[in-house]
C-alpha cells in the first residue's frame, strides 16, 4: 500500500513508499482510509519541530486525522463490521495511571497517538484499536468526518468556555481550529463573532465571512484591541479563542477580553509572555488543555450530523497521497485552510 512516511529525524525528510498492509490483531480494526486531514502537528513532525510526551519514532507513517471504511476486523471486535463508515479517534491512554483512571487520558504521560507515536492515517490502510473507531451516522460524509479530530478540540474548548446566547467572541487565527470555533459558537447563539488574522489570511477571511463571522479584523492593518473594543462598545469580548500558533498574540490577547472573560488557548509553542496584573484586575479565566476525550469526539460527530457545523466548508485543496510534497508546500505557504488527502 502507499503511505507517507517520515523517514528520518532530519527536518523535511519524508517519502511516499509502498509498505505492507497491516494485519489487525484480535481487538483491532483495519480501516481503508478515504479522507485524511493535514494539520499543523503533521507539518511540525515533518520539520522536526514537534516536541511531545514521547519521541516521534522513525520511520513512521504520518497523519492522525481521517475517516474511511472498515476493511477487516479482529476476532474480538464487536462494535463494527466490514463496510462500516467510521471516523478515527487518535489518542489512547495507558489505562492504569492516575490521570487515565480519573477519566483524563489526554493527561496521560505515557499516551499513544496515531501518527505521533505509531503509524498513522496517511496511508491506504491503517490498523486501529477498536475503542478508537466510531461508526458515522447516515448523512455524515467522509470529507466532514476527516476533520473530526480538530472539531473534537473545539468541543472540548466549548465545554470549558460555556458560551451563552447573545455573548461575543474574538477568534485569533482563522485556520481550521479558529473557523470550526466560529461555526460552533454561532450555533450556540453567540451574537458577535470577531475573527482576527493577518494580511496572509485573505482567503481565510473570505471563508470566515461565508461562515457567518460578524466582523473580520486584519491585525496587519488595524489595532485589534481598539477594533474589538469598538465592536463590543468598550466591554471587550466575553470569550477569546487563541488559535494563531504564534506567541506574539499574547502581547494583546488579554486586552481583548471583557471583565470576567474566558480565554481558550491552543498555541503549541514553548514560551510567551503576558501581563499577570491584567489577568487579576479583569478577573479572567484562561483554559489550557490538550487533545480531547471520547465524549468530545462523540459530540463532534453529533455536531456534524446536525448540519450546524461543516468540515467540508474548510477544505480548500485536495490531494492524493502521492502528491504529499505539493500538499505540504501549500500548507506551509498558508494557501489553504484545510488540506485533504483523498482516495
C-alpha positions in Angstrom: 0.0 0.0 0.0 1.0 3.6 -0.5 1.9 5.6 2.7 3.5 9.0 3.5 6.4 8.1 5.8 8.6 10.3 8.0 11.8 8.5 7.1 14.5 10.2 9.2 14.8 12.7 12.1 16.3 15.2 9.7 13.9 18.1 9.1 11.9 17.8 5.9 12.6 14.1 5.4 9.7 12.0 4.1 8.9 9.7 1.3 5.8 8.2 -0.3 6.5 4.5 0.0 5.0 1.1 -0.7 4.7 -0.6 2.7 2.9 -3.8 3.8 -0.8 -3.6 4.7 -1.0 -4.1 8.5 -2.8 -7.2 9.8 -5.3 -6.4 12.6 -4.9 -8.1 15.9 -7.8 -9.7 17.8 -9.0 -6.3 19.2 -8.1 -4.2 16.1 -9.9 -2.8 13.1 -8.3 -2.4 9.7 -9.7 0.7 8.1 -9.3 1.6 4.4 -8.7 5.3 4.5 -10.7 7.5 2.2 -10.2 11.1 3.6 -7.3 12.4 5.7 -6.7 15.9 7.0 -3.3 17.6 7.2 -2.7 19.7 10.2 -0.1 21.9 12.0 1.2 19.0 14.1 1.9 16.9 11.0 4.0 19.7 9.5 5.8 20.2 12.8 6.7 16.5 12.8 7.8 16.8 9.1 10.1 19.7 10.0 11.5 18.1 13.2 9.9 20.8 15.4 7.3 18.7 17.3 8.1 18.2 21.0 5.7 15.8 22.6 5.5 13.5 25.6 7.4 10.8 23.7 10.0 11.0 20.9 8.5 10.5 17.4 9.7 7.2 16.1 11.2 6.9 12.6 10.4 5.6 10.2 6.7 6.2 10.9 3.6 6.6 8.7 2.4 10.2 9.3 -1.1 11.6 9.9 -3.7 11.5 12.7 -6.9 12.8 11.2 -9.1 10.7 8.9 -12.1 8.6 8.1 -12.7 5.6 6.0 -14.5 2.2 5.7 -13.8 -0.9 7.8 -12.0 -3.4 5.6 -11.3 -6.2 8.2 -11.9 -6.8 11.9 -10.1 -8.8 14.6 -11.9 -11.8 16.1 -12.8 -10.0 19.3 -14.2 -6.8 17.7 -18.0 -6.4 18.2 -18.8 -2.7 17.6 -18.3 -2.5 13.8 -18.3 -4.8 10.8 -16.6 -4.7 7.4 -18.2 -2.0 5.3 -19.0 0.4 8.2 -18.0 4.0 7.6 -16.0 5.3 10.5 -14.1 8.2 12.0 -11.0 7.7 14.0 -10.0 8.9 17.4 -6.3 9.4 17.7 -5.3 9.1 21.3 -5.0 6.1 23.8 -4.0 6.5 27.4 -2.1 3.8 29.3 -5.3 3.0 31.2 -3.6 2.5 34.6 -2.1 5.8 35.7 -3.9 8.2 38.0 -5.0 10.5 35.1 -6.4 7.7 33.0 -8.3 6.2 35.9 -9.6 9.7 36.7 -11.1 9.9 33.2 -8.3 12.2 31.7 -6.5 10.0 29.2 -5.4 13.2 27.4 -3.2 14.0 30.5 -1.6 10.5 30.5 2.2 10.9 30.4 2.5 7.6 28.6 -0.1 8.1 25.9 0.0 6.7 22.4 -1.2 8.7 19.4 -1.9 7.9 15.8 0.8 9.4 13.6 2.8 10.7 16.5 3.9 7.6 18.5 2.9 4.9 15.9 1.8 4.6 12.3 -0.9 7.0 11.4 -3.6 7.8 8.8 -1.6 9.0 5.7 -1.9 5.5 4.1 -4.3 3.4 2.1 -5.0 1.3 5.3 -4.4 1.9 9.0 -4.7 -0.5 11.9 -6.6 1.0 14.9 -7.7 -0.4 18.3 -11.5 -0.9 18.3 -12.0 1.6 21.1 -10.8 4.4 18.7 -13.2 3.5 15.9 -16.6 5.4 15.8 -19.3 4.5 13.3 -20.6 7.5 11.4 -24.4 8.4 11.3 -26.2 8.5 8.0 -25.6 11.8 6.2 -22.1 12.5 7.6 -19.8 12.5 4.7 -16.2 11.2 4.9 -14.8 14.6 4.0 -16.6 16.0 7.0 -15.5 13.2 9.2 -11.9 13.7 8.2 -11.9 16.9 10.4 -13.4 15.2 13.5 -10.1 15.4 15.3 -9.8 19.3 15.3 -13.6 19.5 15.7 -13.3 17.4 18.9 -10.8 20.0 20.2 -13.5 22.6 19.6 -16.0 20.5 21.5 -13.5 20.4 24.4 -13.0 24.1 24.2 -16.7 25.0 24.3 -17.1 22.6 27.3 -14.7 24.9 29.1 -16.0 28.2 27.8 -19.7 27.5 28.2 -21.0 30.1 25.7 -24.3 31.9 26.3 -26.8 33.2 23.8 -26.0 36.9 23.0 -22.4 36.8 24.1 -19.4 37.9 22.0 -16.3 36.0 20.9 -12.9 37.0 19.4 -11.2 34.3 17.5 -7.5 34.9 16.8 -6.3 32.8 13.9 -8.7 31.9 11.0 -7.2 28.4 10.5 -9.2 25.2 10.8 -9.5 25.4 14.6 -10.5 29.0 14.5 -13.1 28.6 11.8 -14.6 25.4 13.5 -14.9 27.5 16.6 -16.7 30.2 14.6 -19.3 27.7 13.4 -19.8 26.1 16.8 -20.1 29.4 18.6 -22.6 30.7 16.1 -24.7 27.5 16.6 -24.5 28.1 20.3 -26.1 31.5 19.9 -23.1 33.8 20.2 -24.1 37.1 18.6 -20.8 38.8 17.8 -18.1 36.6 16.3 -14.9 38.5 15.5 -12.2 36.8 13.5 -8.7 38.2 13.8 -5.9 37.4 11.3 -3.2 39.0 9.1 -2.6 40.0 5.5 -1.7 36.4 4.6 -5.2 35.3 5.7 -7.1 36.9 2.9 -8.6 33.7 1.6 -9.4 32.6 5.2 -11.2 35.9 5.8 -13.4 35.2 2.9 -14.3 31.8 4.2 -14.9 33.3 7.7 -17.4 35.8 6.2 -19.2 33.0 4.3 -19.5 31.0 7.6 -21.1 34.0 9.3 -18.4 35.9 11.1 -20.0 39.2 12.1 -16.6 41.0 11.9 -13.2 40.4 10.3 -10.2 42.2 11.7 -6.8 42.4 9.9 -4.2 42.9 12.6 -1.6 43.7 9.9 -3.6 46.9 9.1 -5.5 47.9 12.3 -5.1 47.6 16.0 -7.0 44.5 17.0 -7.7 45.7 20.6 -9.1 49.1 19.5 -11.2 47.4 16.9 -12.6 44.8 19.2 -13.4 47.4 21.9 -15.3 49.5 19.3 -17.3 46.4 18.2 -18.1 45.5 21.8 -18.9 49.1 22.8 -15.8 49.2 25.1 -16.5 46.0 27.0 -14.2 43.5 25.3 -15.1 40.0 24.1 -16.8 37.6 26.6 -14.7 34.8 25.1 -11.3 34.8 23.3 -10.0 31.8 21.4 -6.2 31.9 20.8 -5.7 29.7 17.7 -2.9 31.6 15.9 0.0 29.3 16.6 2.1 32.4 17.4 3.4 33.6 20.8 3.1 37.2 19.5 -0.6 37.2 20.1 0.0 37.2 23.9 1.2 40.8 23.5 -2.5 41.8 23.3 -4.5 38.6 24.0 -5.7 39.5 27.5 -6.6 43.1 26.4 -9.2 41.7 24.1 -11.3 40.1 26.9 -14.1 41.6 28.8 -14.1 41.6 32.6 -14.7 38.1 33.8 -13.9 36.9 30.3 -12.9 33.4 29.4 -9.9 32.5 27.2 -9.2 29.2 25.5 -5.7 28.6 24.2 -4.3 26.3 21.5 -0.9 27.6 20.6 1.8 24.9 20.6 4.9 27.0 21.3 7.2 26.8 24.3 7.2 30.4 25.5 5.2 33.6 25.5 4.7 36.5 27.9 1.6 38.3 29.3 0.7 40.8 32.0 -0.4 39.0 35.2 -1.8 42.3 36.5 -4.3 42.4 33.6 -5.3 38.8 34.4 -6.0 39.6 38.0 -7.7 43.0 37.6 -10.0 41.8 34.9 -10.8 38.5 36.7 -10.0 36.5 33.6 -10.0 32.7 33.3 -7.6 31.0 30.9 -8.2 27.4 29.9 -5.3 25.3 28.7 -5.8 21.7 27.6 -4.5 19.2 25.1 -6.1 16.7 22.8 -9.6 15.6 23.9 -11.7 12.8 25.4 -14.0 10.3 23.9 -17.1 12.3 24.8 -15.7 15.3 22.8 -15.3 13.1 19.8 -18.8 11.8 20.1 -20.2 15.3 20.5 -18.3 16.4 17.4 -19.9 13.6 15.4 -23.3 14.8 16.6 -22.4 18.4 15.5 -21.7 17.1 12.0 -24.9 15.1 11.9 -26.9 18.2 13.0 -25.7 20.1 10.0 -24.8 23.1 12.2 -21.0 22.6 11.7 -19.3 21.7 8.4 -15.8 20.2 7.9 -16.1 20.4 4.1 -16.6 24.2 4.3 -12.9 24.4 5.3 -11.4 22.2 2.7 -9.6 24.4 0.2 -7.3 21.9 -1.5 -7.5 18.2 -2.1 -4.6 15.9 -2.9 -3.6 12.3 -3.5 -1.1 10.6 -1.2 1.5 10.7 -3.9 1.1 14.5 -4.0 2.4 14.9 -0.5 5.1 17.4 -1.4 2.6 19.7 -3.0 0.2 19.4 0.0 3.0 20.2 2.5 4.1 23.2 0.4 0.5 24.6 0.1 0.0 24.2 3.9 3.3 25.9 4.8 2.6 28.8 2.3 -0.8 29.3 4.0 -2.6 28.8 0.7 -5.2 26.7 2.5 -7.4 26.3 5.5 -7.6 22.6 5.4 -5.8 20.3 3.0 -7.3 16.9 2.5 -5.8 13.7 1.1 -8.4 11.6 -0.6 -8.6 8.2 -2.3 
